[in-house]
Amino acid sequence: MASQDSAGWVGGERAVRAIRSDPGAPVDTTRWPATVPAVEQLLCEGLELPAGLTVLVGENGSGKSTVIEMLAEACGLNPQGGSAAGRLFRVRDSEPRAGAQLIIERGPLRPRWSYFLRADTMHSLYTYLEENPNPRRPPERFHELSHGEGFLQVLRTRVNQPGFYLMDEPDAPLSFTACLGLAGLLHDVAAEGSQAVVATHSPIVAAVPGAAIWELGDWGIRTSRWEDLHIVNAWRGFMDDPDLYFRHLLAE
């Protein structure tokens, strides 16, 4: 798949230029996670990673989360979420542990900060952050916030400088207005020199100006335009005539 450049890393450089398959690690395409087309493509062919913001879009089961977790592991981040320094943060292992089969081709500039925001482990991450406070930060009480407010607090305090960011469904707990704020944040961090890969079900996040859009499905991974995405057309159809959808749904 051809790369798609966008304004991002200083001087047009990228923290991660590409993810390559390891020639010394043969891929068994009959075993999960390589049975997922997007994962098979990543493991067998690798991917060029654009500068700026890359958005992964697809149905449940298309491999978005698995691809993000593999990138986190390959890049040296905790695949369960958090920063590279947060290796002690653990929940029940559920990752495919296939990131070790990938080789990261890095750019000449190493980011001073990297972070993986993973929606399904955030409650445990809140506990870890509260029990292992950073002495340079004021006391944080994530469990006293709503789920969405906790997400926003992590975004404000951990995604606030040029770096390399991975996010798995950061829109999950957010309202429409808060999701617009997330889109604005992603645009700003990319414009300021960050590189970010975000998996989402939100057409708002996918619409961030300048983002490269990758759609995952039975075909694997392909570039797409926002107006051609299934989620965009599905939401448009539902908003135009929700009764039509419910007539079919309730009839079944």
C-alpha positions as CSV (number, residue, x, y, z in Angstrom):
1,M,0.0,0.0,0.0
2,A,1.4,3.4,-0.9
3,S,2.2,5.8,1.8
4,Q,0.3,9.1,2.1
5,D,2.3,12.0,3.4
6,S,0.8,14.8,5.5
7,A,2.3,17.7,7.3
8,G,3.8,16.3,10.5
9,W,7.2,15.4,11.8
10,V,9.8,18.2,11.9
11,G,11.3,18.6,8.4
12,G,9.0,16.0,7.0
13,E,10.6,13.3,9.0
14,R,8.7,10.6,10.9
15,A,9.4,8.8,14.1
16,V,8.4,5.6,12.5
17,R,8.8,5.3,8.8
18,A,7.6,1.8,8.2
19,I,6.7,-1.5,9.8
20,R,8.5,-4.4,8.1
21,S,7.9,-8.1,8.3
22,D,10.7,-10.0,9.9
23,P,12.1,-12.4,7.3
24,G,13.3,-14.7,10.1
25,A,9.8,-15.1,11.5
26,P,7.6,-17.1,9.1
27,V,3.9,-16.3,9.4
28,D,1.4,-19.1,9.9
29,T,-1.7,-17.7,8.1
30,T,-3.9,-20.5,9.4
31,R,-3.6,-19.4,13.0
32,W,-5.0,-16.3,14.8
33,P,-4.2,-13.4,14.5
34,A,-2.9,-13.9,11.0
35,T,-6.3,-15.3,10.0
36,V,-7.5,-11.7,10.1
37,P,-6.8,-10.2,6.7
38,A,-5.5,-6.8,8.0
39,V,-3.1,-8.6,10.4
40,E,-2.0,-11.0,7.7
41,Q,-1.1,-8.1,5.5
42,L,0.8,-6.3,8.2
43,L,2.8,-9.5,9.1
44,C,3.5,-10.6,5.5
45,E,3.9,-7.3,3.7
46,G,4.5,-4.6,6.3
47,L,3.3,-1.0,6.0
48,E,4.6,2.4,5.3
49,L,3.5,4.8,8.1
50,P,2.7,8.4,7.1
51,A,3.7,11.4,9.0
52,G,1.1,13.2,11.1
53,L,-2.2,11.4,11.8
54,T,-3.2,8.0,10.5
55,V,-6.8,6.8,11.2
56,L,-7.8,3.1,11.2
57,V,-11.5,2.5,10.4
58,G,-13.4,-0.8,10.1
59,E,-16.1,-3.0,11.5
60,N,-15.7,-5.0,14.8
61,G,-13.4,-7.9,14.1
62,S,-11.6,-6.2,11.2
63,G,-8.3,-6.1,13.2
64,K,-8.0,-2.4,14.2
65,S,-7.2,-3.1,17.9
66,T,-5.0,-6.0,17.1
67,V,-2.9,-3.9,14.6
68,I,-2.6,-1.1,17.2
69,E,-1.5,-3.6,19.9
70,M,1.1,-5.1,17.6
71,L,2.4,-1.6,16.7
72,A,2.7,-0.8,20.4
73,E,4.7,-4.0,21.1
74,A,6.9,-3.6,18.1
75,C,7.6,0.1,19.1
76,G,8.6,-0.8,22.7
77,L,5.4,0.4,24.3
78,N,3.4,-1.6,26.8
79,P,0.8,-3.3,24.6
80,Q,-1.7,-3.0,27.5
81,G,-1.5,0.8,27.5
82,G,0.4,3.6,28.9
83,S,3.9,4.9,28.3
84,A,7.1,3.0,27.7
85,A,8.0,3.6,31.3
86,G,4.8,2.0,32.5
87,R,5.9,-1.6,32.1
88,L,4.6,-2.6,35.5
89,F,1.0,-1.8,34.4
90,R,-0.5,-5.2,33.6
91,V,-4.0,-6.6,33.3
92,R,-5.0,-10.1,32.1
93,D,-2.9,-10.9,28.9
94,S,-5.1,-10.7,25.8
95,E,-2.7,-9.5,23.1
96,P,-1.6,-11.7,20.2
97,R,2.0,-11.1,21.1
98,A,2.7,-10.9,17.3
99,G,4.5,-7.5,17.5
100,A,7.8,-9.3,18.0
101,Q,7.4,-10.5,14.4
102,L,7.7,-7.0,13.1
103,I,10.7,-4.7,12.5
104,I,10.4,-1.0,13.0
105,E,12.1,1.3,10.5
106,R,12.7,4.4,12.5
107,G,13.4,7.9,11.3
108,P,16.5,9.9,12.3
109,L,14.6,11.8,15.0
110,R,13.5,9.8,18.1
111,P,10.5,11.1,19.9
112,R,11.1,12.1,23.5
113,W,7.6,10.9,24.5
114,S,5.4,8.0,23.4
115,Y,2.1,6.9,24.7
116,F,-0.5,4.2,24.0
117,L,-4.1,5.0,25.0
118,R,-6.2,1.8,25.0
119,A,-9.9,2.1,25.7
120,D,-10.5,-1.4,27.1
121,T,-7.8,-1.1,29.8
122,M,-8.3,2.5,30.9
123,H,-10.0,1.6,34.2
124,S,-7.0,-0.4,35.3
125,L,-4.7,2.3,34.0
126,Y,-6.4,4.9,36.2
127,T,-5.6,2.7,39.2
128,Y,-2.0,2.3,38.1
129,L,-1.5,6.0,37.6
130,E,-3.1,6.8,41.0
131,E,-1.0,4.3,42.8
132,N,2.2,5.2,41.0
133,P,2.0,9.0,40.8
134,N,4.5,11.1,38.9
135,P,6.1,13.5,41.5
136,R,6.2,16.2,38.8
137,R,2.4,16.1,38.5
138,P,-0.3,17.3,40.9
139,P,-2.3,14.4,42.6
140,E,-4.6,12.8,40.1
141,R,-8.0,11.1,41.1
142,F,-9.2,9.5,37.9
143,H,-11.7,7.3,39.6
144,E,-13.5,10.4,40.9
145,L,-14.2,11.4,37.3
146,S,-16.7,10.0,34.9
147,H,-15.3,7.6,32.3
148,G,-15.3,10.2,29.6
149,E,-13.7,12.9,31.9
150,G,-11.0,10.4,32.8
151,F,-10.2,9.9,29.1
152,L,-10.1,13.6,28.5
153,Q,-7.8,14.1,31.5
154,V,-5.3,11.5,30.2
155,L,-5.5,13.1,26.8
156,R,-4.8,16.6,28.2
157,T,-1.9,15.4,30.4
158,R,-0.3,12.6,28.3
159,V,-1.0,13.7,24.7
160,N,0.3,17.3,25.1
161,Q,3.7,17.4,23.5
162,P,5.4,16.3,20.2
163,G,5.8,12.5,20.3
164,F,4.6,9.2,19.0
165,Y,1.0,8.2,19.9
166,L,-1.1,5.1,19.5
167,M,-4.8,5.2,20.4
168,D,-7.3,2.4,20.3
169,E,-10.9,3.8,20.2
170,P,-10.3,7.0,22.3
171,D,-13.7,8.1,21.2
172,A,-15.5,5.2,23.0
173,P,-16.6,7.1,26.1
174,L,-16.9,10.6,24.6
175,S,-20.0,12.7,23.8
176,F,-20.4,14.3,20.4
177,T,-18.9,17.6,21.8
178,A,-16.0,15.9,23.5
179,C,-15.3,13.9,20.3
180,L,-15.0,17.2,18.5
181,G,-12.5,18.2,21.1
182,L,-10.6,15.0,20.6
183,A,-10.5,15.6,16.8
184,G,-9.1,19.1,17.5
185,L,-6.5,17.7,19.8
186,L,-5.4,15.1,17.2
187,H,-5.2,17.8,14.5
188,D,-3.1,20.0,16.8
189,V,-0.6,17.4,17.9
190,A,0.0,16.3,14.3
191,A,0.4,19.9,13.2
192,E,3.0,20.4,16.0
193,G,5.1,17.5,14.8
194,S,3.6,14.4,16.4
195,Q,3.0,11.1,14.6
196,A,-0.2,9.3,15.7
197,V,-2.1,6.1,14.7
198,V,-5.7,6.0,16.0
199,A,-8.3,3.2,15.6
200,T,-11.8,4.5,15.7
201,H,-15.5,4.0,15.0
202,S,-16.1,7.7,14.9
203,P,-16.7,9.6,11.6
204,I,-15.7,12.7,13.5
205,V,-12.2,11.4,14.2
206,A,-11.9,10.1,10.7
207,A,-12.7,13.5,9.4
208,V,-9.7,15.3,10.9
209,P,-8.2,17.5,8.2
210,G,-5.0,16.1,6.7
211,A,-5.4,12.6,8.3
212,A,-4.4,9.5,6.2
213,I,-7.4,7.1,6.4
214,W,-6.9,3.3,6.3
215,E,-10.0,1.2,6.1
216,L,-9.7,-2.4,7.3
217,G,-11.9,-5.3,6.2
218,D,-12.0,-8.6,4.3
219,W,-9.6,-7.0,1.8
220,G,-6.9,-6.3,4.4
221,I,-5.9,-2.6,4.7
222,R,-6.5,0.0,2.1
223,T,-6.4,3.8,1.9
224,S,-9.8,5.5,1.6
225,R,-11.5,8.9,1.4
226,W,-13.7,10.0,4.3
227,E,-16.8,10.3,2.0
228,D,-16.3,6.7,0.8
229,L,-16.1,5.1,4.3
230,H,-18.9,2.7,5.2
231,I,-19.3,4.3,8.7
232,V,-19.9,7.7,7.1
233,N,-22.5,6.4,4.6
234,A,-24.2,4.2,7.3
235,W,-24.5,7.2,9.7
236,R,-25.8,9.4,6.9
237,G,-28.5,6.9,6.0
238,F,-29.5,6.4,9.6
239,M,-29.7,10.1,10.4
240,D,-31.8,10.7,7.2
241,D,-34.3,8.0,8.0
242,P,-33.9,6.1,11.3
243,D,-37.4,4.6,10.9
244,L,-36.3,2.7,7.8
245,Y,-33.5,1.0,9.8
246,F,-35.8,0.1,12.7
247,R,-38.5,-1.3,10.4
248,H,-35.9,-3.8,9.1
249,L,-34.4,-4.4,12.5
250,L,-37.6,-5.0,14.4
251,A,-39.1,-7.0,11.6
252,E,-36.4,-9.5,12.1
